[in-house]
Amino acid sequence: MTKLSCTIVGGTGYTGGELLRILNTHPDACVTQVTSRSRMGEYAHTVHPNLRSTPAGNLQFVRPDDVARSDVAFLCLPHGEASTQIERWAGLADTVIDLSADFRLRDHAAYSRWYGSAHPAPQWLDKFVYGLPELTRQQLKGARYASGVGCNATATNLALMPLVKAGLLDTRMPIISDAKVGSSEAGAEATDASHHPERSGAVRSYAPAGHRHAAEVEQMIGMLGGAAAPLHMSATSIEMVRGVLATVHCFVKEPVQDKALWKAFRDCYQGEPFVRIVKSSTGIYRAPEPKILSGSNYADVGFAVSNDGRKVTLLCAIDNLVKGAAGSAVQCLNVMHGFDERAGLEFTGLHP
Ligand SMILES: NC(=O)c1ccc[n+]([C@@H]2O[C@H](COP(=O)([O-])OP(=O)(O)OC[C@H]3O[C@@H](n4cnc5c(N)ncnc54)[C@H](OP(=O)(O)O)[C@@H]3O)[C@@H](O)[C@H]2O)c1
């Protein structure tokens, strides 16, 4: 069978680099074009040295204007670009997967509220399926357009989904998610904040309140028919290059013990190829931890219950660039095209 041809738009960035790496080993898709305005003509491996001597690494960057038709376009552009360029990319590929926040929210009003301006292409919002297969697998099957996911939203969503589905949450009480995040979340472009003496060793509360990814968590709760609960989300940059650990504090209607939560988590994630329940009473890695997920598409989820059984702490660890971006995008491609959902995504991460 001929492989699907894929274009990576924004291939010098971190998510673009991860797509090149992942698609290198995909049995049913391969990258045929990769764009950059700043590194045009250079080999992809000059920007992503891990790709030396690989098919994707030996591609040369082309200008976005010079892209030819392909089966799939992955858009890895800064916020606000995909929504102004969507007509063009949809004309150049049958399948478009956009990794930015531009097409994640179904509700125009929610987009304006969270992103501070009206959506530039609101007529496209309904055409995109939210790209989290654990939530929208059925809608993704056969779809032409999928959005990406927010990495902190994904960690929060995967932590919370079992309780929302099981109807266990006390929705009068707040849900509070704090995400600890690595520096690659900010993308490849250097800034004052990413300068090594400033960033190294930081514990920087960069979004102490009102993190935008809360919009995707509210959307998830609504999609599952859950009642709206007051939701607070914050993010803290820590000493880590890749990874997100979401710690979500919430309250349940009736006191629960571990057994009920094991059931909710197993019911929710049974058969999911990339979600693992991590809760051990011994060992170093008793709870989800991003360190061992570097480069992998796994999301590790876990939980703990307070002594009175009313307060539950949920945990989810992911690699922001993989399950939080490029890996989820490839997982979506697999579902959209009926491939094995694990194709290209078998890498387990590293230990130590
Ligand atoms: N980093 C993460 O953890 C993460 C996780 C989930 C989602 N996302 C989202 O995914 C998207 C990409 O993130 P990233 O971290 O990969 O960003 P990045 O490292 O900053 O890369 C952005 C890429 O876009 C290209 N580009 C910039 N402006 C462009 C334009 N107007 N037209 C065409 N190409 C343009 C850049 O290359 P040239 O300037 O050379 O063309 C570069 O290759 C963002 O919207 C981000 O919010 C990121």
Ligand as a Chemical Component Dictionary entry (heavy atoms), coordinates in Angstrom:
data_LIG
# 
_chem_comp.id                   LIG 
_chem_comp.type                 NON-POLYMER 
_chem_comp.pdbx_formal_charge   0 
_chem_comp.three_letter_code    LIG 
# 
loop_
_chem_comp_atom.comp_id 
_chem_comp_atom.atom_id 
_chem_comp_atom.alt_atom_id 
_chem_comp_atom.type_symbol 
_chem_comp_atom.charge 
_chem_comp_atom.model_Cartn_x 
_chem_comp_atom.model_Cartn_y 
_chem_comp_atom.model_Cartn_z 
_chem_comp_atom.pdbx_ordinal 
LIG N1  N1  N 0  5.421  23.217 22.510 1  
LIG C1  C1  C 0  4.440  22.517 23.054 2  
LIG O1  O1  O 0  4.607  21.846 24.092 3  
LIG C2  C2  C 0  3.076  22.490 22.405 4  
LIG C3  C3  C 0  2.128  21.568 22.881 5  
LIG C4  C4  C 0  0.842  21.564 22.313 6  
LIG C5  C5  C 0  0.540  22.451 21.304 7  
LIG N2  N2  N 1  1.469  23.347 20.869 8  
LIG C6  C6  C 0  1.079  24.275 19.801 9  
LIG O2  O2  O 0  1.641  23.824 18.578 10 
LIG C7  C7  C 0  1.998  24.957 17.772 11 
LIG C8  C8  C 0  3.489  24.849 17.416 12 
LIG O3  O3  O 0  4.241  24.846 18.625 13 
LIG P1  P1  P 0  5.838  24.695 18.650 14 
LIG O4  O4  O 0  6.204  24.603 20.084 15 
LIG O5  O5  O -1 6.268  23.648 17.716 16 
LIG O6  O6  O 0  6.248  26.145 18.063 17 
LIG P2  P2  P 0  7.656  26.656 17.586 18 
LIG O7  O7  O 0  8.714  25.754 18.137 19 
LIG O8  O8  O 0  7.726  28.108 17.918 20 
LIG O9  O9  O 0  7.609  26.498 15.981 21 
LIG C9  C9  C 0  6.793  27.283 15.166 22 
LIG C10 C10 C 0  7.066  26.934 13.690 23 
LIG O10 O10 O 0  6.224  27.707 12.848 24 
LIG C11 C11 C 0  6.990  28.355 11.801 25 
LIG N3  N3  N 0  6.281  29.630 11.566 26 
LIG C12 C12 C 0  6.146  30.669 12.439 27 
LIG N4  N4  N 0  5.334  31.628 11.914 28 
LIG C13 C13 C 0  4.948  31.164 10.690 29 
LIG C14 C14 C 0  4.120  31.688 9.660  30 
LIG N5  N5  N 0  3.497  32.879 9.788  31 
LIG N6  N6  N 0  3.930  30.963 8.534  32 
LIG C15 C15 C 0  4.540  29.770 8.373  33 
LIG N7  N7  N 0  5.366  29.219 9.314  34 
LIG C16 C16 C 0  5.563  29.904 10.466 35 
LIG C17 C17 C 0  8.391  28.458 12.384 36 
LIG O11 O11 O 0  9.389  28.354 11.392 37 
LIG P3  P3  P 0  9.891  29.523 10.423 38 
LIG O12 O12 O 0  9.807  30.783 11.224 39 
LIG O13 O13 O 0  11.277 29.121 10.030 40 
LIG O14 O14 O 0  8.945  29.481 9.247  41 
LIG C18 C18 C 0  8.478  27.192 13.234 42 
LIG O15 O15 O 0  8.882  26.100 12.426 43 
LIG C19 C19 C 0  1.694  26.213 18.603 44 
LIG O16 O16 O 0  0.478  26.762 18.190 45 
LIG C20 C20 C 0  1.607  25.681 20.028 46 
LIG O17 O17 O 0  0.720  26.426 20.836 47 
LIG C21 C21 C 0  2.742  23.367 21.387 48 
# 
loop_
_chem_comp_bond.comp_id 
_chem_comp_bond.atom_id_1 
_chem_comp_bond.atom_id_2 
_chem_comp_bond.value_order 
_chem_comp_bond.pdbx_ordinal 
LIG N1  C1  SING 1  
LIG C1  O1  DOUB 2  
LIG C1  C2  SING 3  
LIG C2  C3  SING 4  
LIG C2  C21 DOUB 5  
LIG C3  C4  DOUB 6  
LIG C4  C5  SING 7  
LIG C5  N2  DOUB 8  
LIG N2  C6  SING 9  
LIG N2  C21 SING 10 
LIG C6  O2  SING 11 
LIG C6  C20 SING 12 
LIG O2  C7  SING 13 
LIG C7  C8  SING 14 
LIG C7  C19 SING 15 
LIG C8  O3  SING 16 
LIG O3  P1  SING 17 
LIG P1  O4  DOUB 18 
LIG P1  O5  SING 19 
LIG P1  O6  SING 20 
LIG O6  P2  SING 21 
LIG P2  O7  DOUB 22 
LIG P2  O8  SING 23 
LIG P2  O9  SING 24 
LIG O9  C9  SING 25 
LIG C9  C10 SING 26 
LIG C10 O10 SING 27 
LIG C10 C18 SING 28 
LIG O10 C11 SING 29 
LIG C11 N3  SING 30 
LIG C11 C17 SING 31 
LIG N3  C12 SING 32 
LIG N3  C16 SING 33 
LIG C12 N4  DOUB 34 
LIG N4  C13 SING 35 
LIG C13 C14 SING 36 
LIG C13 C16 DOUB 37 
LIG C14 N5  SING 38 
LIG C14 N6  DOUB 39 
LIG N6  C15 SING 40 
LIG C15 N7  DOUB 41 
LIG N7  C16 SING 42 
LIG C17 O11 SING 43 
LIG C17 C18 SING 44 
LIG O11 P3  SING 45 
LIG P3  O12 DOUB 46 
LIG P3  O13 SING 47 
LIG P3  O14 SING 48 
LIG C18 O15 SING 49 
LIG C19 O16 SING 50 
LIG C19 C20 SING 51 
LIG C20 O17 SING 52 
# 
